[in-house]
Structures are given as C-alpha cells and as structure tokens.
Amino acid sequence: MDLDHASLCQGLLSLASAGLCHRFDRHGSDDRRQGPRQRSSGPIRHGSGAVKSARSRLGVAVLALVISACQQPAMAEQAYRAPDAAVRANETPGRHTAIFAGGCFWGMEAVFSHLKGVSSVVSGYTGGNRVQADYETVSSGTTGHAESVRVTYDPSVIRYDQLLQVFFGVASDPTQLNRQEPDVGTQYRNALFPADKEQARVAAGYIAQLRRLDPWKRPIVTRIEAFKGFYPAEDYHQDFALKNPDHGYIRRWDAPKVAALQRTFPQFWKSTFTPR
C-alpha cells in the first residue's frame, strides 16, 4: 500500500468508524440486551426505531466496505509464526487459568477454543474499576474494562508461554492501540492480565523478546495489567463462533484467525471447538 493510498484509507477509516462502534454493536441491532438473533419487524416509518436500525445497518455496511478495501493486505499479513519463548513458564501440575484481551472476545474465544490442552474458554470483561460489568456499560468505553477471555488450560499439554505465542501470532494484532480491526475503544485494547507472579514474569519476558525481534516493524502496545476480577459475558456471547459460523462478523474477521491458527501452529491445533 503506497503512502497516498495509506493516508486516504486512514482518513476514510477514521470517518467511517467514528461513533459507529460505540453506538452500534456487532450484531446490527440497537438493543444489545436482546441478543444477536432478535430483530424488530414491520414497515419502516419516519422517526421510528426501525429507521435508526436501518441507518445503523447502512453505516456498518459502509464501514465494512471501507475496511475491506483498505485493510485486505493487513489481513493477509496478520498471521505470524511467533517464536518459542526464551523465558519458559515453570508451572505446577493441574489446571491453570489465563486472561487475554485483544479485541472482540468472539474471535479470541474461537482461537483459544481450538487449542490442545484447553478445557474451557469463557468470554467476559476484565481490567475495569467497577465491581460489575455487562455488555451495555462496557461498550460505552467508560468503565475501564476490556473484552477478554478466560482460558483454562493444562500446562502439561500447553504452557502459558505457548498460549502467548498463539495470542501474539494469530489471535490479535499487538500493534493496534485501543482498537482491533473494526472495533475501536479502550474496551478493545491489547492486554495481558497475569494470574500470578510466574505468568507476569513470562509475559514480561516474551514482550521484551518480541520487541527485540521487532517482527511487525511497528511498536508493540500490549499492556501487562493487574488482575482486578473477571466478569463472564452474557450467555449469548458464549461460544458465539461455534453457534453462529455464518455470522458476517465471524466470517470476515474471526474465521481467518482460526484458519491461521491451524496453518501457523499445527502442533497446538485441535479440530474440535472447546465449548464454555
């Protein structure tokens, strides 16, 4: 992508996405609490909620066209064979949990659910100052929470440092600040929330290793944040890619990540989806 094209696309993306991700969720519905498959019906009338819904769908469609035209090369380059960690995790036997934030939790959940040694992946919210969290309030971008996943894993099969390989290699882009692909806001930030000192040690070591290698030729913005609690997301968000494989968002943004996982890390891949 040449400089003029890149500058034009950046401007178009900024204009197209301004406010959309905060006002309209990924489901194309203004009422987030109803879940992704419930839609209003009936004729469109001037001034009605249906008009607003139609406008929101039009806005999302325009944004999708701009993103498709401007970000296709970035999507093709997204997968990265992240290196083995120089700082290897030394974990006790038994199940462990790890929390990752890297954009929409649908895609994060889909990727981690296809890993050997992972027994559960739960979509949720973490990193905020409030003691409760839900989709409506977190989507406002004012609570400090990030969409995230809680991964339960067996370190005798897959270690925390290997989960980091997948996180940085295919699950997210660690160079996007407070956004991930079409989703914009601090709730989509790239962050790690270590559960203990060992995870914190390994996470810091791996980020330092990647910064030395500089594979993206752009700064890594991934933050290591203190764990303040994890709040599971609403039921309709759980196992979303498994239940809705033909959803437009899943097909455009998340299915390519799962395919990249199989291609890039075949040693970790399993074909079955681990449900919540």
N, C-alpha and C positions, 0 to 999 in steps of 0.2 A: 504494500500500500504506500503510494508516494505521499509526500508531505502535504500537498494541496488536498488530496483526497482524504488523508487522515484528518486534517483540520476541518474540512467540510463535514465529515462524518461525526467528529466530536461535537460540532455545533448542532447538527441535526439530532444526535442522541440526547444532548442536553435539553433541547427544545421539546423533543417528543416525550421524554421521560419526566419532565418537570411536573411534579404533583401527581402523576398517574399512579406511581407505585404506592403513594401514601393514601390516595383516595379510593383506589380500586384494587381489590385483591386479585390473586392469580386465577380465581375461579370464574371471573367475568360476572360476578354478582355483587350488588351493593350491600346485601345483607350477609355478612360473613358468618353470622351465627347460625344461619340455616344450613350451612354445609355446601359442598361443591355441586351437588346434583339437583338442588331445588331451584327452580326458576319461576318467575312470575309469568302469567299468560294473559291473553286478551289483547284487544287492539291498543295501539299506541295513541295516547291523547296528549295534546299540548299541555305542558305543565305537570304531567303525571310522573310518577316514579319510573314508569316504563320508558319515558323519554330519556331520563337520566341514565337508565340502564343501557339504552341503545347508544347514547353518546359515549358511555364508558367503554362499550364494546368496540365502537368505532375508534376511540382513542387508543385502545390496546392493539387493535389491528394495525393502525398507523405505526405505532411503536414497533410492532413485530416486523413490519416491512422495512423500517429503517435499520433495525438491528440486523435483520437478515442480509441486507445489502452491505452494511458496513463492518459487521463482525464475523463474517464467514471465515476469513483467514485465521482469525484468532481461535475460532472453534476447532479448526483443523490442527492447530498447533498446541491445543490445550494439554493433551496427554504428555507426560514427562516421566521417563523411567528414573524416578528419584533413587539416589544411591543408597546402598546399605549404610546404616548409621555407624559413625565412628564411635559414638557413645551408645553402647548396647544396654538395654534395660535388664536389670537384675531383679526379677520379680519372684515373690513367694508363690508356691503352688496354690491352686484354687482359682476361683473366678475373680476377675477384677473388672472395674468399670473405668471408662474414659469418656470425656466430654469434648466434643469438637463443634466449632461454629464456623461455617463457611458458606453463607448464603442460604437460600431456601432449604429448609430441612427435608423436603421431599427427595431431592437429589442426593443429599448426604446420606439419608436413610437407605436409599436404593443401593448406593455403592457399598456401604459397610455391611448391608444385609447379605451381600454375595461373597463374604469372606469366610474362609475356613477358620474354625475356632471361635467364631462369633455366635453367641447363643441368643442374643436379644439386641435390638436397636429400637430406641424409643425417641420419637420426635418431641421437642419441647423448647423451653425457654430458660436461659441462664444468664448470669452476669449483671443483673439489674439490682436496684436498691430497694425495690418494693418486695414485700414478703409473699405476694401472689402475682401471677401473670396469666394472661389469656391473650388470644389472637387479636382481639379488638384493641386492647390497650397497648400491646407490644408493637402493633402495626403503626401506632401513632409516632413511634420513634422517640418518645419522651421518657420511657421508663428505664432505659439503660440496659434492658435485656437484649439478648441476641437469639435468633432462631438457632437451635443447636440439636445435636443428637447425643444420647447417652448409649454408649456401646458396652455391652457385657461380653467379655472375652476370656479365653483360656490361654495364659501365656506359654503353656507347654506346646501350643499349636501355633499361635501368633502372638508376638510380643508387642509391647507398646511402641517401641521404635519402628516396628514393621507397620503398625497402624499409621504412624506418622508418614511413612513412605507413601502409603495409599492416599492419605489426606493431601499431601503436597503434590503428589504426582497426577491424580485424576479427580479427586473429589472436589477440589476448589482451586481458585487462582489466587495465590498468596500475594499478588502484586496489586490487587484492586482494593483501594481504600474505601471502607464504608459502603461497599456495594459488591454485588456478584452478578455478573451478566446483566439481565434487565432489571434486577431488584436493587433499589437504591435506599440507603439509610443506615444508621448505625446498627439497626437490628439485623443487618445482613453482613456485619463485619467478619473479618477473618481472625479467629482467636482460638487459643487452647486454654483449657481450664483444668490444670493438673489436680488429680485427686490426692496426691501425696508428694513427699519430697523426691522420691525416685522418678516419678513422672515429670516433675518440674526440672530435675537435673537432665533427664534425657531430652526433653523438649527444648531447653535452652541450648544444649549441645548440638541438636540437629539443626536448629535455625542458624546457629553460628556456622555450621558446616556448609549449609546451603548458601549463606551469604558469601563465604569464601569462594565457592564454586561459581556463583552468580549466573545460573543457567538461564534465567529469564531476561537478563540484561536490564532489569528494572528493579527498584528497591522492593524487598520483602517487607510487607506491612503487618504480618501476622503478630498478634499480641499474645503474651502469656499473662493471663489474668487470674486473680484469686478466685477460688470457687466459693460462691455465695449461696448455692442451692440450685436445684434443678426442678422445674415445674413441667410435668408432661403436658403436651398439647392436647387439644380436643380430639375426641375419638375419630372424627372424620379425616384428621390429618395423618393418623397412624396407618402404616403400610400402604400409603397412598399410591405409590407407583405400582405395587402389586395389584391393587384393586382397580386402578384406572390407567392401564397401559396405553390406551388410545387418547388420553387427555392431551390437548395441544401443547401444554407446557412440558409435560413429561416427554413427549416425542421430540420436541425441539431442543430442550436443554438437558434433560436427565438421562434419557436412553443412550445418548452418545457417551456419557460418562461411564455407564455400566459396560458398554461395549469396549471402551478404552481400558477399563479395569481388566477385563478378560484378556485383552491383547497385550497389555503392558506388564501385568503382574500375574501370569498364568499360575505361578506357584502358590498364590494365595486364593485364587478364584474357586468358587463353587457355583454350580448352575442353579441350585435351589435358592429361593428367597427366604431369609430367616424372618418370620413374622414376629410382631411385637410379643 
